[in-house]
Every structure is written in structure tokens, then in C-alpha cells.
């Protein structure tokens, strides 16, 4: 998806990508896929991209580098090179240590947020500190969110159940941001006084 201008702000695909799993652990996800049974790197990439990488597929080099590290750490074992048509292929097998790692990861709750202060928060506070129009930034951000929500709603109409689930996850997060944007816009005078002390 190309970079788009929205009002006075920018629309960044990295913030609104179809894939909401950018913070997701690729090694642990590949281990989880391997727990289903031995697989080639090619098959793991295909399945990762189909289920988790919509809009952000893995590179083959990333898959094989990750598999190599997992094997080094005793979480997978690389089988012998299989002869046949095409490039050399190895089938990877998860070890007991790898299965235990997946079990631990699946049992842990995901962090609600990677950090407390998002870019959205930082831009509002800095705009207020610098005497710039934070309301214009919030309006532009609201427009970007609403545009992305329309796109996600359109994607849901043409998607499979997993695609709908992923789109709903992104939509609910955007709705929460919109509530915060509206709440912040209503308190700009108070906030402006607080940051200019």
C-alpha cells in the first residue's frame, strides 16, 4: 500500500497495516507451526503468510535464518538435505524444548501495549508544548483512522473468517484511538495549560 496524504497529516502503512502482528514473535510462531508436524521452510513461509502475514509476508531469508537460530538453540532439528528437483530442502522438526517454549508462550497474556506513550500521545503533547494547533493534528489523525476503518470494513466483505477476525481486531483498536482522540480534543485548553507550566 502506498504512502498517502490525509488532510495535514500522513497515513503510514506501517501503523495501519492489514497485519496487526508486527510485534508478534516470528520465531515462536514458526515453532507453533512446526508443532503441527515436520515442515520445510518453504511450507512454513507459505502458512505464516496465509495466516499471519497478510500485507506483510516473511522474506525467505528471514524464515531460514530463524530456523537456523532455533536449531542452534535446540528448539528444532534440521533433517538431512532431501534430493530432488529444485533447491536443497530440509525438513525441520520441533524438539521437546521447542514444544515447551510454545506452551509457555501460548499461556502468557500478550502485553496490552508495548509502551505507555504512543506516537499519537507524543505528537499531541509536543504540539501543545510548542503552541502548534493540536486540534488540526487530531482532525487529520481522525480522518486517517476513519479512512482505514472504511478500508477494513470493505476487506471484511471479501474475506474469509480469519480475515474478518483480523480486520475486526484492527477496527476495535482504531475505535479505541478515536475515542481517545475525541476525549483529548474536548480537553485541549486544559491540557495546553498543563504542559506550558
C-alpha positions in Angstrom: 0.0 0.0 0.0 1.5 3.4 -1.0 2.0 6.3 1.4 -1.0 8.6 1.3 -1.5 12.1 2.5 -4.6 12.7 4.6 -5.5 16.3 5.4 -2.4 17.8 7.1 -1.2 14.5 8.4 0.4 11.5 6.9 -1.1 8.0 6.6 1.7 5.5 7.3 1.0 1.9 6.2 3.3 0.6 9.0 0.9 1.9 11.6 -2.2 0.7 9.8 -1.1 -2.4 8.0 -3.5 -5.3 7.3 -1.2 -7.3 9.5 -1.7 -6.5 13.2 1.0 -8.9 14.2 4.1 -6.8 13.6 5.1 -7.1 17.2 4.4 -10.8 17.1 7.3 -13.2 17.7 8.2 -14.8 14.3 10.4 -17.5 15.9 7.6 -18.6 18.3 5.0 -18.5 15.6 7.2 -20.7 13.3 7.7 -23.1 16.2 4.0 -23.2 16.7 3.5 -24.1 13.0 6.2 -26.8 13.3 4.4 -28.3 16.3 1.7 -29.5 13.7 4.3 -31.7 12.1 7.7 -31.6 10.3 7.9 -29.0 7.6 10.2 -27.4 5.0 11.0 -23.7 5.3 9.0 -23.1 2.1 5.9 -24.6 3.7 6.4 -22.7 6.9 6.6 -19.4 5.0 3.5 -20.2 3.0 1.5 -21.0 6.1 2.8 -18.0 8.1 2.0 -15.6 5.2 -1.5 -17.2 4.8 -2.5 -16.9 8.4 -0.4 -14.2 10.0 1.4 -12.2 7.3 -1.4 -10.6 5.3 0.1 -7.5 3.8 3.4 -8.2 5.4 4.8 -11.6 4.2 8.1 -13.0 5.6 11.2 -13.0 3.5 12.6 -16.4 2.7 15.9 -15.3 4.2 14.1 -14.4 7.5 12.5 -17.8 7.6 15.8 -19.7 7.1 17.8 -17.5 9.4 15.1 -18.0 12.1 15.1 -21.8 11.6 18.9 -21.9 11.8 18.8 -20.0 15.2 16.0 -22.2 16.5 18.1 -25.3 15.6 21.2 -23.7 17.2 19.1 -23.2 20.4 17.9 -26.8 20.5 14.3 -25.9 19.7 14.3 -27.5 16.2 16.3 -30.2 14.4 17.1 -29.8 10.7 16.7 -33.1 8.8 19.1 -34.2 6.1 19.1 -32.5 2.7 16.4 -34.0 0.6 17.4 -34.7 -3.0 15.0 -33.8 -5.8 14.1 -31.2 -8.3 14.8 -27.6 -7.3 17.0 -26.2 -4.5 18.2 -28.2 -1.5 15.4 -28.7 1.0 15.5 -29.8 4.7 12.5 -30.8 6.8 12.6 -29.2 10.3 11.2 -30.9 13.3 10.3 -29.3 16.6 12.1 -30.6 19.7 10.6 -31.1 23.2 12.4 -27.9 24.2 10.7 -26.1 21.3 7.2 -27.5 22.3 7.8 -26.4 25.9 8.6 -22.9 24.6 5.4 -22.7 22.5 3.4 -23.9 25.5 4.9 -21.2 27.7 4.3 -18.5 25.0 0.6 -19.5 24.4 -0.1 -19.4 28.2 1.3 -15.9 28.6 -1.0 -12.9 28.0 0.2 -10.5 25.4 1.3 -7.1 26.7 -1.7 -4.7 26.4 0.6 -2.1 24.9 4.4 -2.2 24.2 4.8 1.1 25.9 2.5 3.6 27.6 3.4 6.6 25.4 2.4 6.1 21.8 3.4 8.3 18.9 -0.2 9.7 18.9 0.2 10.8 22.5 3.7 12.3 21.9 2.5 14.4 18.9 -0.4 15.9 20.8 1.8 16.8 23.8 4.5 18.3 21.7 2.1 20.3 19.6 0.6 21.7 22.8 4.1 22.5 24.2 5.2 24.2 21.0 2.0 26.2 20.7 1.0 24.5 17.5 -2.5 23.5 16.5 -3.0 20.1 18.2 -6.7 20.2 17.1 -5.6 20.2 13.4 -3.3 17.2 14.1 -6.2 15.4 15.9 -8.6 16.1 13.0 -6.0 14.8 10.5 -5.5 11.7 12.6 -9.2 11.1 13.0 -9.6 11.3 9.2 -6.7 8.8 8.7 -8.4 6.4 11.2 -11.8 6.7 9.6 -10.3 6.1 6.1 -8.6 3.0 7.3 -11.7 1.8 9.1 -13.6 2.1 5.8 -10.9 0.1 4.0 -11.0 -2.6 6.7 -14.8 -2.8 6.5 -14.5 -3.3 2.7 -11.9 -6.0 3.3 -14.2 -7.8 5.6 -16.9 -8.2 2.9 -14.5 -10.1 0.6 -12.6 -12.0 3.2 -12.6 -15.5 4.8 -13.4 -15.9 8.5 -9.8 -15.4 9.6 -9.6 -12.2 7.5 -12.7 -10.9 9.2 -11.3 -11.7 12.6 -8.1 -9.9 11.8 -10.0 -6.9 10.4 -12.2 -6.7 13.5 -9.1 -6.7 15.7 -7.8 -3.7 13.8 -11.2 -2.0 13.8 -11.6 -2.3 17.5 -8.2 -0.8 18.1 -8.9 2.1 15.8 -12.2 2.7 17.5 -10.4 3.0 20.9 -8.0 5.5 19.3 -11.0 7.5 18.0 -12.5 7.7 21.5 -9.1 8.9 22.8 -8.9 11.5 20.0 -12.4 12.8 20.8 -11.7 12.9 24.5 -8.4 14.7 24.0 -9.9 17.2 21.6 -12.5 18.2 24.2 -9.8 18.9 26.8 -7.2 20.7 24.7 -7.4 24.0 26.6 -6.9 22.2 30.0 -4.0 20.1 28.5 -2.4 23.1 26.9 -2.2 24.9 30.3 -0.8 21.8 31.9 2.1 21.4 29.5 3.0 25.1 29.4 3.7 25.5 33.1 
